[in-house]
């Protein structure tokens, strides 16, 4: 007995065409647009996001070092990558090394701040009177409590002769 092709089914053809149309629609609109359209169509609310005020403080313990943020306040949304800049100066007449230790207020905020790049990760060596700028890249965890609207970031500088 010879193999015969399956009988023609208009319903199967309609299902295949509908599936092809869905694939083309996703490719044309993009996944994000389709997601937003489905959320709007189904009446689903996206998770609320809030803005956090990030206060940046400088320090100059003992007058030998000066640390200043190049911006003092930044509005940040959880999940958003942020680049900050700090300027650090050795005001002493000696070569010196400094280690920056981050401090957060409130202290509970430390658990929600992930630093990806920071001058605080390693000791920094300076010549007398030398000034350098350092980027700090961080992201606030999306699980940051909605009640937390403000975080202060400062650094404790521990200097020692080089």
N, C-alpha and C positions, 0 to 999 in steps of 0.2 A: 504494500500500500504506500503510495507516494505521500510525502508530507504536503499538507495543504495549508495555505496561510489562514490565520484565524479570520473569522467572519468580520466584516466591517461593522463597527459599533459607533453610532453617532455620539453616544454618551461618553465613551472613552475619548473620542476626539475633542469633545467639549472640555473634559477634565484636563487633557494635555494642553489645550490652548489657554485655559485659565491659569495653569501653572506657569506656562511660558510668559504670559502677561504679568504675573506677579514678579517673576524674576527680572523681567525688563523694567518694571516699575521700581523695584529696589535699586537696580543699577542706575536708573535715570535720576531718581530722587536722592539717593544716598541713604545710608542707614540712619543717620541722625535725624534727617528730615522726616523719614518714615516713622521713626520712633515718636517724634514730637507730634506728628499728625495722629498717630494712634492714641497717644496720651490725651490729646484734645478731643478726639472723636469719642473715646470711651469715658471721658470725664475724669480721668485719673490725674491727681495733682502730683507734680514732681516734688521730690523732697525739698523742703525749704532750705535755702542757704543764707547764711548771715555774714555780715562783714565784721571784722575784728580790727580794732585800732591797735597798731603795733607802735609803742613808744620806744624810741631808741635814746639811750643815755650815754654820755661820755664820762670819762673819769680822768683824774690826774693826781694819783696818790703820791704824797711826798714831794710833788713838784718835779720829779725826775722824768716823768712820762706824761704825755698828753694824748688822750684817745678821744676823738670826736667823730660822731656819725655825720655823714654828709647830708643826711636828711633826718629830721627829728621824729616825724610821724608818718606812718604808711598805713593805708587801708588795705586789708588783706582778706580774701575769702578762703576758707578752708579748702585745701586741694590745689590752690594756686601757687605756682613757684614764684618766689620773690628774690630779687638780687638787691642787696644793700651794700653801701660802701662806707668804710671806716678809714679814718686817717690817724696814724699812730706816729708820735714823734718822741725821740730820745732827747730830752733837754739837758742831759748831763754832759760833762766834758770827757766822758769815758766810753769806751766800747762796752756795750751791755747787751744782755739777753733778757727777754721778757716772755712770760707765758700768760695768755689771757684766759680767764675762767668765766664762762657765761653764768649769769644769774637771771632768774625770771621772777616776776611778780605779777600775779600770785604764783607761789612756788609750784602749785599743781599744774600750771601751764607747761612746765618743762616736759611733761609726758606727751604733749601734743605738738611739740616743735621738733621737726627733724631737720638738722643741718646737713646739707650735702657738701658744702665747701665753706671752710671757715679758717681764719688765721689762728683761731684758738685750738686747732688740732695739733699744732706743733709750736715749739719755742721759736721765737723770732730774734735774730741777731741784728743789732744796730750799731752804726758808727756814731760818734759824738755829733749831736745836732741833726742827725738823719731823720727825714720824714718819709713815710711810705703809706700808700693807700692799699687797702685790702678789700676784696669783695667777700660778701657773706651770702651764700645761697641757701635758702630754707623753704620749707613748705609746712603749713599747718595741717595736721591730721584732719581728715573729714569727720572724724568722730569727736572733734572738739565740742564740748557741751555748748548748746545754744545760749546758755545763760552767761557765758564768758565773752564779753564784748571788748575787753581791753587787756593787753599784755604789755608789760614793760620788760625790755631786754637791756641789760647792762653787763659790763665785764669788770671783773676784779683783775687787776694787773699785778703779777708777781715778778718783780725785776731782780736780777742778780748780775754782778760784774761778769764780763765775758772772759 
